[in-house]
Amino acid sequence: MTPTYNIRLSSGRQRGAYRTSLIPLVCVATGALLLSNCTKSNQEFEDTDLGGPALSTPQSAALTEPSGLETASPTAVPVETDIGGETAGAFGTAKKPQPILTAFVGDVMFGRYDETGLVPNLTAYSSAFKWVKSFLVADLSVVNLETPLLWKPFSKCPWPPKLRFVAPPEAADGLVDAGFHVANLANNHVFDMRNKGVVETQEILRDKGLVVLGAPVQKGENPFIVSTVVVKGQKLALIPITTARNSLDGPTVPALPYTPKDEEVPGVLAPLIAKARASHDRVIVFAHWGPADEPTPRKARRDAARALIDLGADAVIGQGAHVLQGVEMYKQGIIAHSLGDFLFDVVWDERRLTGVLKLTFDPERKCPARVAFHPVVTVQTLEGIYPKPAKGILRKAVVQRLVALSKAMGTTWEEGEGGALVMKLPETCE
């Protein structure tokens, strides 16, 4: 099943008016790859009975969509013709695709439980990204959300609280206010609030107009899904996967797009990339993988990322390592091995160094027309923890880290306008 979305954007987003800016249009099913080996966990707690409501709740439409290669009825979800004028509508003939700007960030965690109860990272969820909104302006902006959302979070965690993240619906308001369009859930915290969190996170995100990527599906269904997003006439395939999970397999555990080893990722995703490549302008893989806190990806993971480009992906966006790693141009594709933590409660040393990766895709070119990186640091303030534009010595730390780690991969960065770093693209880039 391939959820397809058409994006309507305006140059200036306002809270409240944004809810209609992402309209789910159609769901087209692709791929039939069922992974059964989902029995390992690298998290510090393991739930085998997640309890909570069944995943067939009416508001969780993505969990009850058909599988196979059939096309869902266009009346199954709201249908609206494109307002931006770039396509004729959900099923119409697209006009000439236009260049698009995409933005990607690393892991976002709004709060966690400890023995005393919920400990939020900041006092005002809805303005969590107020300092970096200008960096996130793009035609498509994607966040890796490592925080389950609940309509009414428990005052105290009803399960062992260690490493269980949670936030109220206002956190989704913060994502909307920042300009994010897509929230990726394929990571090792999606089950922190068990089935209740799986269901309510999707309800809340969709209620705010966000596209949900990588969500667990009903037991027995195929969790490996290509989500199609149409932006200014370009058709993008978004494919998420994680090699870390926080629940053992069990009779009530939903299926997650998961495989236990980094080196298995290309083989698992090969059928999806092949199908997507044949019918999309761009293919972007989101991989939540790799050991935490290592400055460079291990050989197996770097080889896997390159194999994804060989299979047809245009970009591989890595997350989960919790630190910023190098970005490389491989053949005609971009690999961001890890974008680090964009909002987290660890605000010291290299864990605070992060940024916004921005890729410009021109339909007339195979490789990105421009690759830019805006340095960011997470900082502790009187109001809580926020990502802020990196300045002074902290900017120097981000820049030196990215430049050095990327140089080891054959990639050169140069200073650009507005404080951004711009990748020097090779002459072979077409």
Legacy VTK file of the C-alpha trace (Angstrom):
# vtk DataFile Version 3.0
C-alpha trace
ASCII
DATASET POLYDATA
POINTS 430 float
0.000 0.000 0.000
1.386 3.346 -1.024
-0.239 6.339 0.637
-0.155 9.240 -1.812
-0.360 12.853 -0.743
-0.578 16.095 -2.649
1.024 19.082 -0.985
-0.363 22.601 -1.052
2.049 25.185 0.228
2.126 28.901 0.786
5.135 31.152 1.164
4.171 32.094 4.700
2.618 29.469 6.976
0.418 30.492 9.859
-0.717 28.323 12.704
-4.325 27.355 12.372
-4.310 27.872 8.620
-1.838 25.026 8.101
-4.209 22.200 8.838
-5.426 22.150 5.237
-1.985 22.360 3.700
-1.540 18.564 3.530
-4.486 16.678 2.114
-4.335 12.855 1.916
-5.495 11.959 -1.550
-5.240 8.328 -2.568
-3.658 5.106 -1.391
-2.000 2.955 -4.035
-0.598 -0.349 -2.820
2.837 -1.518 -3.901
5.197 -4.219 -2.815
4.573 -7.502 -1.076
7.501 -8.090 1.201
6.702 -9.591 4.586
9.480 -9.760 7.136
9.072 -12.358 9.842
12.375 -12.028 11.729
11.318 -9.275 14.161
12.359 -10.839 17.424
15.394 -8.822 18.479
15.587 -5.627 20.466
18.420 -3.276 21.319
16.333 -1.174 23.673
16.616 -1.422 27.456
13.084 -2.645 27.915
11.173 -5.231 25.933
7.382 -5.484 25.766
5.853 -8.594 24.307
2.217 -7.719 25.056
1.584 -4.117 24.123
-2.044 -4.061 25.176
-4.129 -0.987 24.485
-6.781 -0.577 21.801
-6.814 -2.602 18.631
-5.146 -0.950 15.661
-8.336 -0.883 13.616
-9.680 2.272 15.246
-11.543 4.398 12.679
-9.158 7.364 12.920
-6.118 5.201 12.199
-6.911 4.860 8.518
-3.406 3.857 7.500
-3.695 0.728 9.614
-6.709 -0.583 7.752
-5.764 0.223 4.171
-5.776 -2.635 1.642
-2.656 -4.539 0.732
-1.547 -5.942 -2.590
-1.332 -4.039 -5.879
-4.897 -2.847 -6.197
-5.783 0.852 -6.114
-7.952 1.979 -3.225
-11.186 3.760 -4.048
-10.615 7.525 -4.226
-13.558 7.928 -1.877
-11.749 6.030 0.872
-10.008 9.218 1.993
-10.630 12.920 1.296
-9.873 13.951 -2.267
-8.997 17.483 -3.276
-7.561 18.811 -6.486
-4.158 20.416 -6.246
-4.401 24.079 -5.347
-0.853 24.999 -6.234
-1.582 24.627 -9.937
1.250 22.183 -10.591
-0.938 19.128 -11.132
-4.462 18.687 -12.389
-5.512 16.684 -9.338
-5.160 13.378 -7.614
-5.657 11.364 -10.751
-5.075 14.057 -13.358
-2.163 14.534 -15.699
0.704 16.440 -14.104
2.023 19.576 -15.708
5.755 19.987 -16.161
7.399 19.215 -12.779
9.200 22.082 -11.081
12.399 22.120 -8.984
11.680 21.430 -5.322
13.499 22.136 -2.071
13.469 19.423 0.598
14.604 19.623 4.234
15.589 16.834 6.635
16.479 16.747 10.332
17.487 14.083 12.825
15.800 12.694 15.921
13.220 14.734 17.840
12.295 13.849 21.429
9.924 16.144 23.344
9.950 14.502 26.783
10.368 11.314 28.781
9.183 9.607 31.945
11.248 9.094 35.028
10.249 7.719 38.450
8.495 11.001 39.343
6.427 11.331 36.178
6.632 13.120 32.835
9.675 15.339 32.312
9.122 17.592 29.272
12.079 19.060 27.429
10.509 22.503 27.218
7.645 24.568 28.596
6.031 25.510 25.280
5.770 22.577 22.878
4.071 24.666 20.207
7.123 26.893 19.771
9.779 24.200 20.089
11.456 25.144 16.802
10.937 28.903 16.859
14.650 29.667 16.565
15.253 27.497 13.486
12.035 27.959 11.488
13.852 29.848 8.742
16.118 26.829 8.176
13.097 24.557 7.736
11.385 26.524 4.971
11.072 24.026 2.128
8.609 22.442 -0.264
8.893 19.228 1.743
10.251 19.003 5.301
10.641 15.660 7.127
11.294 14.942 10.821
12.166 11.702 12.601
9.746 11.739 15.553
11.068 9.611 18.422
8.235 10.585 20.748
4.856 8.833 20.947
2.000 11.302 21.386
-0.999 10.745 23.651
-4.188 12.784 23.837
-3.786 12.753 27.640
-0.374 11.481 28.777
-0.290 9.516 32.030
0.825 11.546 35.038
3.109 8.620 35.834
4.230 5.911 33.467
2.196 2.721 34.093
5.168 0.617 32.962
8.858 0.673 33.915
9.712 4.250 32.912
13.303 3.928 31.724
13.710 5.232 28.164
9.982 5.743 27.574
9.279 8.947 25.682
5.926 10.726 25.425
4.399 14.137 24.710
0.906 15.698 24.518
-0.814 16.846 21.281
0.778 20.284 21.609
4.038 18.711 20.442
2.428 18.155 17.049
1.519 21.846 17.038
5.237 22.526 17.353
5.963 20.382 14.310
3.288 22.213 12.332
4.497 25.627 13.473
8.009 24.691 12.361
6.792 23.847 8.875
7.248 20.081 8.925
5.110 18.137 6.479
6.050 14.518 7.231
6.742 12.708 10.517
8.661 9.425 10.338
7.801 6.898 13.083
10.017 3.995 12.000
12.353 3.988 14.986
13.038 2.317 18.317
10.649 4.455 20.391
7.428 3.979 18.474
6.244 1.365 21.025
7.156 3.353 24.159
3.463 3.897 24.968
2.472 0.487 23.623
-0.493 0.115 21.259
-2.186 3.136 22.777
0.728 5.267 21.659
0.877 3.667 18.227
-2.770 4.543 17.594
-2.942 7.954 19.218
0.317 9.232 17.739
-1.081 8.731 14.254
-4.442 10.202 15.180
-2.849 13.338 16.564
-0.409 13.832 13.694
-3.100 13.372 11.060
-5.451 15.632 12.977
-2.812 18.352 12.625
-2.454 17.717 8.899
0.873 15.890 8.983
1.739 12.930 6.771
2.675 9.840 8.818
5.555 7.727 7.576
6.798 4.358 8.851
3.934 3.663 11.268
3.388 0.098 12.527
0.569 -1.794 10.828
-1.772 -4.544 11.931
-0.268 -7.916 12.685
-0.003 -9.989 9.532
0.083 -6.981 7.189
3.144 -5.889 5.249
4.879 -3.066 7.151
7.198 -2.146 4.282
5.379 0.636 2.492
6.256 3.212 -0.143
4.587 6.530 0.658
4.180 8.805 -2.334
4.226 12.559 -1.923
3.520 14.811 -4.899
5.231 18.191 -4.662
5.036 20.817 -7.423
4.519 18.105 -10.004
7.352 15.862 -8.814
6.416 12.452 -7.468
8.570 11.407 -4.507
8.732 7.921 -3.005
9.500 7.890 0.731
10.661 4.533 2.120
11.371 4.118 5.867
13.116 1.288 7.701
14.624 0.748 11.161
17.199 -1.726 12.454
16.325 -0.950 16.084
13.081 -1.600 17.925
11.864 -1.491 21.524
9.532 -4.450 21.559
9.945 -8.151 20.997
7.577 -9.790 18.578
4.320 -11.006 20.122
0.648 -11.705 19.375
-0.439 -8.100 20.011
2.662 -6.324 18.678
2.024 -4.449 15.404
4.341 -5.023 12.471
7.131 -2.464 12.106
9.304 -1.871 8.998
12.229 -3.524 10.746
15.185 -5.756 10.024
17.784 -6.472 12.710
21.012 -5.831 10.798
22.174 -2.808 8.808
23.625 -4.981 6.079
20.197 -6.569 5.502
18.555 -3.258 4.614
19.367 -3.237 0.856
18.042 -6.746 0.355
14.859 -5.982 2.264
14.160 -2.741 0.411
15.295 -3.790 -3.073
11.796 -4.805 -4.292
10.274 -1.550 -3.005
12.968 0.651 -4.527
12.624 -1.127 -7.873
8.854 -0.583 -7.947
9.180 3.010 -6.784
11.967 3.829 -9.238
9.757 2.853 -12.157
6.943 5.227 -11.219
8.492 8.116 -9.261
10.724 11.077 -10.010
12.714 10.630 -6.783
13.226 7.844 -4.251
14.294 8.734 -0.696
15.117 6.111 1.939
14.971 6.901 5.670
17.125 4.504 7.685
17.080 4.484 11.490
20.200 2.458 12.114
23.705 2.080 13.443
25.252 2.088 16.928
24.811 5.286 18.920
27.510 7.913 19.489
29.989 6.703 16.877
31.433 9.538 14.747
31.662 7.486 11.574
29.415 4.738 10.212
30.772 1.232 10.353
31.767 -0.317 7.042
28.687 -2.564 6.892
26.367 0.414 7.230
28.241 2.588 4.759
28.235 -0.273 2.269
24.505 -0.730 2.839
23.821 2.959 2.258
25.780 2.898 -0.985
23.966 -0.251 -2.061
20.656 1.616 -1.639
21.907 4.256 -4.094
22.998 1.499 -6.471
19.491 0.056 -6.261
17.973 3.364 -7.370
17.564 5.615 -4.330
18.335 9.309 -4.869
19.032 9.970 -1.202
19.547 8.015 2.007
18.731 9.941 5.183
20.286 8.285 8.224
19.025 8.699 11.787
19.382 6.928 15.097
23.119 7.291 15.824
22.389 10.395 17.970
25.443 12.218 16.618
26.169 14.072 13.404
28.105 11.979 10.908
29.462 12.725 7.452
27.448 13.408 4.313
28.700 12.041 1.009
27.886 12.194 -2.669
27.962 8.657 -4.053
27.493 8.395 -7.802
24.352 10.505 -8.402
22.950 10.147 -4.887
23.335 11.775 -1.485
23.949 9.843 1.745
23.525 11.577 5.105
24.799 8.830 7.396
23.344 10.429 10.535
21.866 13.889 11.126
22.158 13.531 14.894
19.634 14.779 17.454
17.628 17.826 16.404
15.799 18.086 19.739
16.841 15.892 22.653
17.584 16.222 26.357
21.291 15.504 25.899
22.847 18.923 25.313
26.567 18.421 25.798
29.586 17.477 23.722
28.962 16.159 20.230
25.347 15.189 20.995
24.305 18.842 20.740
25.803 19.306 17.242
23.281 18.900 14.442
21.719 20.763 11.524
19.208 20.907 8.688
20.096 19.145 5.432
18.462 20.719 2.375
18.400 19.074 -1.040
17.172 20.759 -4.211
15.825 18.346 -6.808
15.583 19.619 -10.374
13.569 17.383 -12.720
16.144 18.073 -15.447
19.003 16.607 -13.396
19.764 13.146 -12.042
21.691 14.291 -8.973
20.547 17.060 -6.623
20.997 20.551 -8.040
22.133 21.838 -4.642
23.063 20.317 -1.284
23.154 22.655 1.716
23.533 22.240 5.459
22.487 24.742 8.130
24.450 24.214 11.396
22.284 23.910 14.537
22.938 23.187 18.208
20.552 22.119 20.944
20.840 24.335 23.995
19.435 24.498 27.518
17.539 27.739 28.246
15.335 28.946 31.085
12.331 27.797 29.006
13.765 24.380 28.310
15.774 22.734 25.543
15.641 24.192 22.045
17.470 23.805 18.751
19.088 27.114 17.780
21.225 28.335 14.882
24.830 27.518 15.715
26.929 30.640 16.206
30.462 31.471 17.238
32.478 28.644 18.726
29.520 26.238 18.536
29.086 26.878 14.818
32.786 26.246 14.387
32.378 22.918 16.198
29.502 21.831 13.924
31.283 22.942 10.766
34.597 21.338 11.667
32.888 18.065 12.515
30.814 17.876 9.341
33.638 19.025 7.071
36.176 16.589 8.538
33.869 13.571 8.571
32.616 14.300 5.046
36.115 14.924 3.695
37.061 11.390 4.732
34.288 10.268 2.382
35.509 12.431 -0.512
32.998 15.262 0.004
33.883 18.958 0.157
31.785 21.695 1.793
32.092 25.419 1.126
30.666 28.466 2.885
27.433 29.652 1.295
24.893 32.414 1.754
22.991 32.832 4.997
25.504 30.890 7.040
24.847 27.621 5.234
27.446 25.156 4.079
27.096 24.152 0.428
28.423 20.885 -0.951
30.831 21.164 -3.869
29.237 18.832 -6.378
31.548 16.766 -8.589
31.775 17.475 -12.309
30.274 14.055 -12.966
27.033 15.193 -11.308
24.423 15.528 -14.069
LINES 1 431
430 0 1 2 3 4 5 6 7 8 9 10 11 12 13 14 15 16 17 18 19 20 21 22 23 24 25 26 27 28 29 30 31 32 33 34 35 36 37 38 39 40 41 42 43 44 45 46 47 48 49 50 51 52 53 54 55 56 57 58 59 60 61 62 63 64 65 66 67 68 69 70 71 72 73 74 75 76 77 78 79 80 81 82 83 84 85 86 87 88 89 90 91 92 93 94 95 96 97 98 99 100 101 102 103 104 105 106 107 108 109 110 111 112 113 114 115 116 117 118 119 120 121 122 123 124 125 126 127 128 129 130 131 132 133 134 135 136 137 138 139 140 141 142 143 144 145 146 147 148 149 150 151 152 153 154 155 156 157 158 159 160 161 162 163 164 165 166 167 168 169 170 171 172 173 174 175 176 177 178 179 180 181 182 183 184 185 186 187 188 189 190 191 192 193 194 195 196 197 198 199 200 201 202 203 204 205 206 207 208 209 210 211 212 213 214 215 216 217 218 219 220 221 222 223 224 225 226 227 228 229 230 231 232 233 234 235 236 237 238 239 240 241 242 243 244 245 246 247 248 249 250 251 252 253 254 255 256 257 258 259 260 261 262 263 264 265 266 267 268 269 270 271 272 273 274 275 276 277 278 279 280 281 282 283 284 285 286 287 288 289 290 291 292 293 294 295 296 297 298 299 300 301 302 303 304 305 306 307 308 309 310 311 312 313 314 315 316 317 318 319 320 321 322 323 324 325 326 327 328 329 330 331 332 333 334 335 336 337 338 339 340 341 342 343 344 345 346 347 348 349 350 351 352 353 354 355 356 357 358 359 360 361 362 363 364 365 366 367 368 369 370 371 372 373 374 375 376 377 378 379 380 381 382 383 384 385 386 387 388 389 390 391 392 393 394 395 396 397 398 399 400 401 402 403 404 405 406 407 408 409 410 411 412 413 414 415 416 417 418 419 420 421 422 423 424 425 426 427 428 429
